[in-house]
Amino acid sequence: MARFTPKLTPDGRAMLNLGCGWKMHPAWNNLDFSPYAQLARRPALTRLLRSVGIVSPLRAERLARVDPQILCWDLRKGIPFEDGTFDVVYHSHFLEHLDRSVASIVLRECHRALKPGGILRVVVPDWEKLTHWYLEALRDWDAGIPGAPERHASAMHDLIDQMVRSDASGSAKASRIGKLENWYRGGAAGTGELHRWMYDRRSLAALLESLGFRDPRVETARTSRVAHWVSFGLDLNDDGGEYKPESLYLEVVR
């Protein structure tokens, strides 16, 4: 397997963002295998796809924000860095897309790639929070509270949709381009967008501890044992709001 030399932050840390999509910081080592990573160094192809409507204005805007040094890499081959390379490994809304057996393999790779004392920060949809929102909306609907049916429908969607949908995200389903895109990309299953498992704070901590990590701690979008975490903006929108409010933020130590 290829091994790469990590880039360092100005204060000398090696930081790895796995499955980064378009959400990244240029001081980190950003690794992904999505269309964003594959198109980032192909501006002519991106312009062509944009001209025929396959790359939407939103996707074009996100592509413009991709780290030009992004590493396009299939994690089924492992993490392409030496043992004990990183001070921090981070991944967000990635683990739930992996089968449980594969998730354990990837997390073991995170353990291998971290320095002793290094931090793994895992962000996933929070099953506890999502089910709480669903049960709260159901109770409110039973009580006749206005707006509860709409919140109930939204909560059901958040719980189930990404486990069962057939179309890939961002596809214009009714258009000819959308149908072509879904055929080419393989729909939600082919792009790896389907959720294969879900986690709460207890089950995720137990999994990580079983793989040799220690000291699990629930954090927020703005708190972390990683120094200067907020400055990287990985769990925040440009306006400072929480990027994915349905998230569980769990950190462990190597």
N, C-alpha and C positions, 0 to 999 in steps of 0.2 A: 504494500500500500504506500502511496505517495505520502511524504511528510513535508510539511511546510513550516517556514520560519514565521513565528507570530510577530505582528506589529505591537508596539507598546504605547500606552497612553503617555501624555507628557510627564506624569509622575512615576512612570516606570512600571506600571502594572500591565499584565497580559489578560485581556478580557475577551471572552468568546460568546457570541450570540448565535445560537443554533436555530435553524428554521426561521430566519429573521423576516422573510417576506420583504416588505418595503419599509418595515419599522426597524430602524437601525441608528447607530451613531458612528461617525467616521473614525473615531479613535479606537473602536472595537474591531475585532476580527469577526466579520459578518459572513455567515455561511448559510447557503440555501440552495434548493434545487427547483424552485418554482419558476414560472415564466419570467418573473422580475429578474431573477439571477441570470436566466438564460438570454434575456433580451438586453440586459444592461450594457453589454459591450457590442451590441449590434444596432447602432442607431439607424442605419439605412433600412434594415428589416423592420424596425419599429415604426419608422415613417411610413413604409409601405402598408403595414398592418393598420396603422392609424388612418390612412387615406381610404381604406375599404371598410372601415368601421369595426374591425376586430379588436383593435386597441381603443378603448373608450377614452374620452377626455380625462376621466378620473384615473384610469390606469396610466395614461400618459403623464399626468401630474405626479403620480407615485413613482413612476420609472425615473423621472427627473431627480428624485430624491435618493435614488439608490447609490450606495457607496460604489464608486468606480473600481474599487479594489475588492469588491465582493467575491467570495470564493464560491463558485458554482460546484456543488459537491453532493453526491448521493450518500446520505448517512447510512445506507445499508452496507456501505464499505467501511464503516467505522469513522471515528473522528480523526482527520488526517494530521495529527500533531503528536509529538513525542509525549511519553509519560511525564506527569508532573509539570506541564507547561504553564497552566493558567492559574491566576489568582481568583478569577471569577468565571463561572459558566452560567449562562442564562438561556432559558427558552420559554416562550410565551405562546399559549394556545397551540401547542405542538404535540404534547404527550398524549392528549386524548384522541389524536388521529391514528395512534399506533395500536395494533393488537397488544394484549397484555404481555405476551411472551417477548415481543419485539421491544416494548417499552422497557422491560428489565434489561435487555441487551444494551439499549441506548444509554440508560442511566448508569450501567456499569462502565461504559465508555466515558461518561462524564466524570465518574470517580477516578478512572485511570488518568484522564487528561488534567485533572486538578492537582495543584500542589498540596502537600499536607497543610491543613489549616485553611485551604481555599474554600470558597463559598459557591454552592449551587443554589440558584434562585429559579424556582419552577412556578410558572403561572399557568393555571388551567381554569376552565369554567368550574365554578363552585357548586357542586351538586346540592350541598346543604342550602346555599343561598337561593338557588333556582327553585328547589322544592318549597322553601319557605314562601317565596313570592307566589307560587302556585296555590298553596294552601291558604294563604292570606286572602288572595283574590276569590277563592272558592267560598270562604267564610263570609266575605263581604257581599258576594252575590247572593248567598243564602239570606243575608240580613237586609237585602234590598238596597244596598248602598250604590248610589249613582256611579257609573264608570266601571263598576266591578266586572261586568261581562267582558268589556274590552280588555281589562287587565288580565282576566282569566284566559282569554284567547291568546294574548301575547305571551303569558307564562307557559301555556301549553306548547306554543310554537318554539319558545326558547329551549324547552326540555326535549322536544322530539324531532323538530324539523331536520337538524343536521345529522340525525341518525338514519333518516329514511328518504331524503330528497334525491331526485335523480339528476337534476340540472346542476352544473357547476355554478359557483357564485359569479355574479357579474354577467351572466349570459342573458341576452335579450331573447327570451324563450319564443316569443311570437314571430320573430323575424327570421328571414332566411339565413342571415349571418349567425344568429343565435343557434339555430339548428346545426349549421356547419361547425360552429365552434364546439358544441357539445359532442358532435360526432368525432371531431379531431382530438379533443381533450379527454374523451371517455366519460363525460358527465362527472357528477360529484364523486362517484366511486373511483373513476380513473384518475382523477386529480388528487386523490387522497384527502378530500375534504370531509368525508363522513367521519363522525365520531365513533370510535371503536370501543371506548370505555369512558367512564366518568369517575371523578374523584371528589372526596371531601377531605377536610383537614386531617381526620384520623386515618383514613385508608392510605392517603398519599404519604403521610409521615411514616406509617408502618412499612410501606413498600421501600421507602428510602433507607430506613434504618436496617431493613433486612439485607440491603446491598452494601452496608458498611458505612453509611453516612451517620452523623450524630447531631445532636442538639437541634432538632427541628423547631422552627419558630414561625408562626404566622405573622406576616407583615402586611402593609398596605401598599397602595400604588406609590406612596411618597416616603415610606419608611423602609430601611434596609440596614443590614450590617455592612453593606458595600459603601465605602466612603464616597461622599458626593453623589449619591445615587440619583437624586432629583435632577441634577445637572445633565444627565444623559437623556432624560425625557422618554425612556423606553416604555413606561407604563402610563404616559400622559399624552393628552392632545396638545396641539400647539398653544391653545389658550390656557393650559394648565389643568384642565379637567381630566378626570379619569378616563383612560382610553377604552377600557372594557370593564364597566362596573360590575359585571357578573362574575368577576374573577376571584380566585383564591390565590394568594401570594404566599408561598412557603419557601423558606430558606433552610438549608442544612449545611453542615461543615464536613469537609473531607477529613 
